[in-house]
Amino acid sequence: MNKKIKYSNERLNNLELVSDFLPTPQELSLRNRSTKITISLSTESINFFKDQANQHDMQYQKID
């Protein structure tokens, strides 16, 4: 990569514009839609979910 690039001011002829064929970033994203809720759980249930989350290296609030 030590080789220098030499640029010229030549005209670019015969260019052809192509339509945008790539999907949008929103179409590529794999995020699930989520809805916030509030619930009451026992301490044992919370501890169970926290243990499971630690085993799978994730947040316990996001366990499906």
N, CA, C and O atoms as a DFTB+ gen file, in Angstrom:
256 C
 N C O
     1  1       0.809      -1.203       0.000
     2  2       0.000       0.000       0.000
     3  2       0.849       1.264       0.000
     4  3       0.323       2.357       0.207
     5  1       2.119       1.138      -0.222
     6  2       2.970       2.317      -0.280
     7  2       2.954       2.966      -1.655
     8  3       3.456       4.077      -1.828
     9  1       2.385       2.284      -2.622
    10  2       2.337       2.802      -3.979
    11  2       1.332       3.958      -4.040
    12  3       0.178       3.808      -3.637
    13  1       1.778       5.098      -4.542
    14  2       0.895       6.257      -4.629
    15  2      -0.020       6.132      -5.830
    16  3       0.359       5.605      -6.876
    17  1      -1.225       6.625      -5.655
    18  2      -2.211       6.613      -6.732
    19  2      -2.072       7.908      -7.513
    20  3      -2.033       8.994      -6.936
    21  1      -1.999       7.781      -8.823
    22  2      -1.929       8.958      -9.685
    23  2      -3.306       9.202     -10.283
    24  3      -3.855       8.347     -10.978
    25  1      -3.854      10.369     -10.007
    26  2      -5.161      10.745     -10.537
    27  2      -4.986      11.606     -11.770
    28  3      -4.004      12.335     -11.904
    29  1      -5.939      11.511     -12.656
    30  2      -5.905      12.358     -13.845
    31  2      -7.250      13.066     -13.981
    32  3      -8.234      12.686     -13.345
    33  1      -7.274      14.060     -14.786
    34  2      -8.497      14.824     -15.015
    35  2      -9.187      14.393     -16.296
    36  3      -9.729      15.226     -17.022
    37  1      -9.170      13.129     -16.571
    38  2      -9.793      12.640     -17.789
    39  2     -11.305      12.630     -17.641
    40  3     -11.845      12.472     -16.546
    41  1     -11.966      12.800     -18.767
    42  2     -13.421      12.758     -18.774
    43  2     -13.870      11.304     -18.705
    44  3     -13.227      10.409     -19.254
    45  1     -14.965      11.095     -18.034
    46  2     -15.546       9.755     -17.949
    47  2     -16.675       9.674     -18.967
    48  3     -17.701      10.339     -18.818
    49  1     -16.493       8.884     -19.969
    50  2     -17.475       8.757     -21.038
    51  2     -18.290       7.484     -20.869
    52  3     -17.881       6.540     -20.192
    53  1     -19.428       7.488     -21.490
    54  2     -20.297       6.313     -21.513
    55  2     -20.695       5.830     -20.107
    56  3     -20.667       4.634     -19.818
    57  1     -21.052       6.754     -19.272
    58  2     -21.520       6.376     -17.937
    59  2     -22.976       5.938     -18.018
    60  3     -23.767       6.500     -18.775
    61  1     -23.306       4.955     -17.249
    62  2     -24.686       4.476     -17.218
    63  2     -25.171       4.497     -15.769
    64  3     -24.592       3.842     -14.902
    65  1     -26.221       5.241     -15.522
    66  2     -26.797       5.291     -14.189
    67  2     -27.700       4.079     -13.982
    68  3     -28.505       3.727     -14.844
    69  1     -27.546       3.460     -12.835
    70  2     -28.398       2.314     -12.510
    71  2     -29.283       2.700     -11.339
    72  3     -28.897       3.500     -10.487
    73  1     -30.451       2.130     -11.309
    74  2     -31.360       2.440     -10.205
    75  2     -30.860       1.787      -8.923
    76  3     -30.116       0.807      -8.957
    77  1     -31.273       2.334      -7.817
    78  2     -30.866       1.819      -6.518
    79  2     -31.572       0.487      -6.272
    80  3     -32.796       0.441      -6.148
    81  1     -30.807      -0.582      -6.202
    82  2     -31.396      -1.911      -6.052
    83  2     -31.177      -2.499      -4.660
    84  3     -31.667      -3.589      -4.363
    85  1     -30.456      -1.795      -3.818
    86  2     -30.198      -2.302      -2.469
    87  2     -31.383      -2.015      -1.552
    88  3     -32.050      -0.992      -1.707
    89  1     -31.652      -2.913      -0.593
    90  2     -32.736      -2.651       0.358
    91  2     -32.360      -1.521       1.315
    92  3     -31.182      -1.236       1.531
    93  1     -33.362      -0.898       1.870
    94  2     -33.117       0.177       2.831
    95  2     -32.574      -0.415       4.137
    96  3     -32.762      -1.605       4.389
    97  1     -31.915       0.377       4.960
    98  2     -31.429      -0.134       6.247
    99  2     -32.552      -0.692       7.119
   100  3     -32.338      -1.661       7.847
   101  1     -33.744      -0.099       7.056
   102  2     -34.875      -0.602       7.835
   103  2     -35.274      -2.005       7.378
   104  3     -35.673      -2.836       8.193
   105  1     -35.167      -2.262       6.092
   106  2     -35.512      -3.591       5.573
   107  2     -34.465      -4.630       5.965
   108  3     -34.773      -5.818       6.062
   109  1     -33.231      -4.188       6.191
   110  2     -32.160      -5.106       6.559
   111  2     -32.126      -5.413       8.050
   112  3     -31.621      -6.462       8.450
   113  1     -32.647      -4.530       8.865
   114  2     -32.556      -4.718      10.307
   115  2     -33.413      -5.896      10.751
   116  3     -34.489      -6.142      10.208
   117  1     -32.917      -6.611      11.743
   118  2     -33.597      -7.800      12.243
   119  2     -34.218      -7.572      13.617
   120  3     -34.506      -8.526      14.339
   121  1     -34.416      -6.350      13.962
   122  2     -34.964      -6.050      15.286
   123  2     -36.427      -6.458      15.383
   124  3     -37.215      -6.279      14.454
   125  1     -36.754      -7.009      16.535
   126  2     -38.151      -7.324      16.816
   127  2     -38.816      -6.088      17.384
   128  3     -38.204      -5.322      18.128
   129  1     -40.044      -5.907      17.034
   130  2     -40.798      -4.811      17.634
   131  2     -41.163      -5.225      19.043
   132  3     -41.512      -6.381      19.284
   133  1     -41.087      -4.308      19.960
   134  2     -41.395      -4.642      21.350
   135  2     -42.377      -3.636      21.926
   136  3     -42.505      -2.508      21.451
   137  1     -43.062      -4.085      22.961
   138  2     -44.031      -3.265      23.668
   139  2     -43.675      -3.282      25.146
   140  3     -43.470      -4.347      25.727
   141  1     -43.602      -2.111      25.750
   142  2     -43.299      -2.027      27.172
   143  2     -44.532      -2.386      27.988
   144  3     -45.647      -1.958      27.690
   145  1     -44.295      -3.190      29.033
   146  2     -45.366      -3.527      29.957
   147  2     -44.822      -3.463      31.375
   148  3     -43.608      -3.458      31.577
   149  1     -45.693      -3.414      32.334
   150  2     -45.312      -3.446      33.742
   151  2     -46.024      -4.618      34.392
   152  3     -47.246      -4.738      34.301
   153  1     -45.246      -5.499      35.059
   154  2     -45.833      -6.637      35.758
   155  2     -45.155      -6.803      37.112
   156  3     -44.064      -6.281      37.341
   157  1     -45.796      -7.516      37.981
   158  2     -45.217      -7.846      39.281
   159  2     -44.872      -9.327      39.291
   160  3     -45.721     -10.172      39.007
   161  1     -43.621      -9.638      39.621
   162  2     -43.164     -11.020      39.701
   163  2     -42.569     -11.281      41.069
   164  3     -42.123     -10.366      41.760
   165  1     -42.571     -12.544      41.443
   166  2     -41.955     -12.903      42.718
   167  2     -40.439     -12.755      42.610
   168  3     -39.878     -12.764      41.514
   169  1     -39.797     -12.620      43.750
   170  2     -38.338     -12.512      43.782
   171  2     -37.694     -13.761      43.201
   172  3     -36.668     -13.673      42.527
   173  1     -38.290     -14.935      43.459
   174  2     -37.743     -16.180      42.907
   175  2     -37.791     -16.168      41.377
   176  3     -36.856     -16.627      40.721
   177  1     -38.875     -15.645      40.816
   178  2     -38.981     -15.572      39.355
   179  2     -37.923     -14.640      38.768
   180  3     -37.286     -14.966      37.767
   181  1     -37.745     -13.495      39.391
   182  2     -36.738     -12.544      38.924
   183  2     -35.349     -13.162      38.995
   184  3     -34.555     -13.017      38.065
   185  1     -35.050     -13.851      40.093
   186  2     -33.746     -14.489      40.244
   187  2     -33.535     -15.565      39.186
   188  3     -32.428     -15.721      38.672
   189  1     -34.596     -16.313      38.854
   190  2     -34.504     -17.321      37.804
   191  2     -34.122     -16.676      36.475
   192  3     -33.212     -17.146      35.792
   193  1     -34.817     -15.598      36.109
   194  2     -34.534     -14.921      34.845
   195  2     -33.142     -14.296      34.837
   196  3     -32.474     -14.300      33.803
   197  1     -32.702     -13.769      35.956
   198  2     -31.356     -13.202      36.035
   199  2     -30.304     -14.291      35.851
   200  3     -29.313     -14.081      35.152
   201  1     -30.510     -15.454      36.472
   202  2     -29.576     -16.573      36.304
   203  2     -29.518     -17.016      34.848
   204  3     -28.435     -17.250      34.311
   205  1     -30.675     -17.131      34.210
   206  2     -30.727     -17.528      32.809
   207  2     -30.023     -16.491      31.923
   208  3     -29.302     -16.849      30.992
   209  1     -30.236     -15.227      32.219
   210  2     -29.612     -14.162      31.436
   211  2     -28.095     -14.193      31.589
   212  3     -27.369     -13.997      30.615
   213  1     -27.617     -14.436      32.799
   214  2     -26.168     -14.515      33.009
   215  2     -25.565     -15.682      32.237
   216  3     -24.464     -15.556      31.700
   217  1     -26.251     -16.799      32.172
   218  2     -25.754     -17.961      31.442
   219  2     -25.658     -17.683      29.944
   220  3     -24.779     -18.215      29.267
   221  1     -26.553     -16.857      29.433
   222  2     -26.601     -16.585      27.999
   223  2     -26.051     -15.208      27.640
   224  3     -26.177     -14.761      26.500
   225  1     -25.442     -14.538      28.619
   226  2     -24.823     -13.231      28.411
   227  2     -25.789     -12.243      27.757
   228  3     -25.506     -11.691      26.693
   229  1     -26.925     -12.030      28.405
   230  2     -27.917     -11.083      27.912
   231  2     -28.623     -10.427      29.083
   232  3     -28.392     -10.800      30.234
   233  1     -29.476      -9.464      28.810
   234  2     -30.226      -8.782      29.857
   235  2     -31.457      -9.596      30.218
   236  3     -32.140     -10.113      29.334
   237  1     -31.744      -9.713      31.499
   238  2     -32.884     -10.520      31.913
   239  2     -34.210      -9.908      31.478
   240  3     -35.193     -10.631      31.320
   241  1     -34.260      -8.595      31.281
   242  2     -35.498      -7.958      30.850
   243  2     -35.866      -8.331      29.415
   244  3     -37.026      -8.198      29.026
   245  1     -34.902      -8.794      28.628
   246  2     -35.152      -9.069      27.218
   247  2     -35.281     -10.552      26.909
   248  3     -35.272     -10.935      25.738
   249  1     -35.399     -11.390      27.918
   250  2     -35.566     -12.818      27.678
   251  2     -36.973     -13.050      27.142
   252  3     -37.953     -12.568      27.710
   253  1     -37.060     -13.794      26.043
   254  2     -38.371     -14.106      25.432
   255  2     -39.020     -15.255      26.163
   256  3     -40.123     -15.669      25.807
